[in-house]
């Protein structure tokens, strides 16, 4: 029995099968986008989910640290319930 010879078509079809099976699959890791990948001012408030940021996530200069003003006059009493 003679052994079949390798042809260019046989080799390329085998390579194509291996590439199709696993060479093109890619799954990024969760939370893989960090500050290095983002451009400055790329994330605006409309792109941030409500209630997802905490004070520790913001720069100290962004938070309002003003003192509380004097207490205002007390309002009139409401009707009895």
N, C-alpha and C positions, 0 to 999 in steps of 0.2 A: 504494500500500500504506500502510495506516495504522500508526502506531507504537503499541504497546500502552502503556497508562498504568500507572503504578506504583500499586499498592494497598497498604494497610496490611499485608495478609497476605503480599504478596510481599516487602516490606521486612523484616518480622519473621522470615520463614522464612530469608532470606539471613543475617540477623544470627545466628540460631540455628545455622546451619550453620558459620559462622566460630567461634562460641564452642565448639561441639562438637568442631571439628577441632583447636584449639590453645589455646583460652583456659583450659581446665581442667587442662592437663597441667603438672605441677610435679615436679621432682626435686631434693631437697635435696643440697647438696654433701657430700662425704665429710668426716667429722670436723667437722660443723657445730655440734655441741653443745659449748659452752665453759663456762668457769666463770661467765660472766655469766648464762647461762640456767639454771643449777642453783641450787636453794635450799640454804641452809646445812644440813649433815648429811643431804643427800638421798642420798648414795652411801654405802652400808654395805659392810662387808667381804664380805658374801654376794653383792653385785652386781659385785664386781671379779674379773676373771679371774685365776686363780693364775699367779704369776710374771710378771705384766704390769707391776708397779710396781717402780721402782728407788729407791735412796736419794735421788736428786735430786728425785724426785716428792713426797717427804714433807718436812714441816717438821722442822728440826733438833731441836726439842723432842720429837718423836715417837720418834726413834731412840735406842736405849739406848747411852749412851756411858760406861757405868761401867767402872772399871778391873778388870782380871782379878785374881782372888784368888790366894793362894799355892798352889803345886803340892801335891797330895795325896800320900799314901804310895803307893809302887809296889806293885802286886798280885803275887800269887804266880805263878811261872812255870807255863805250861801244859804238857801232855804233849807229847812229841816226835812229830813228824809222820811 
